[in-house]
Amino acid sequence: MTLPDSHTTVNQALAWAVETLRDISDTPRLDAEILLAHALGWSRARVLAGVRETISDDTLRMFRTLVQRRAAREPVAYLVGRKEFYGLEFIVDQRVLVPRPETETLVDAALEWARQRRSPHNTLLIADIGTGSGCIAIALAVHLPNALIYATDLSADALTVARQNIELHGVADRVTLLWGDLLAPLPQPVDLLVSNPPYTVLEDIDAGVRLHEPHLALNGGSDGLVVYRRLLAAAPRALRPGGALMLEIGATQAEAVMSLARQAFPTAAVRVVHDLAGRDRVVTVETADG
Ligand code: GLN
């Protein structure tokens, strides 16, 4: 299908894009609508209401480029520079992993623990390890107004993006960014450690993810568990008494990560939490008081 060079309507542009994206995307129509809305500077609702309107040549050129980049499997979030996570908007680009809906399960589990913990009167100290865009740390900061949060990353580039998101959400006074490897940069033990560490085997994942998203955020080594081993070995010294640790996992990793968690925390309660699709998604480790 070809796209006319001028007097193109919204409908024609969308039809061309859906056709172009059919083979590479599970959601070609949604992708097309989001990219056209971005090119037009309109909301998606405005696009859907304006399907008979004509698009300017400049907008059409921009849309064509966006669709071609999407056809090369670039994530829609990078093309528009934004991604919604936990009801909040985040700035994203190639320097950070795109926030995933399943990671909201980790935020839910962390919020639930934080709200039910036994001594809710002192300031809650949290650390998000490998913060990337900052989406987990910022969602927690927004929903826990009394928490102080450290957010670490080994990628200085990622921290630049996280800084923008912290400012966007007005939580700079309570989220402290720290550069370094896993728990190493933490200045003190915390009550709650959360992390969505790299846990994939790169050869096994979706080609678009592997081509465009940062390998530092994805690569869990030859068995996907390399970072969990290092993180869990170091975690006991980074937690205050009665603290908890929550880790996102790949859907097939629960048994392996729970076993590593029990080695590191022999007396803790170790559980697995499912995501909305019913897959194993988070391992929680709650230590005993004192
Ligand atoms: N869920 C991501 C994916 O499957 C991986 C995220 C990670 O390694 N932490 O692409």
Residues whose N, C-alpha, C, O or C-beta is under 5 A from the ligand:
A	BS01	LIG	N196 P197 P198 Y199 T200 V209 A217 L218
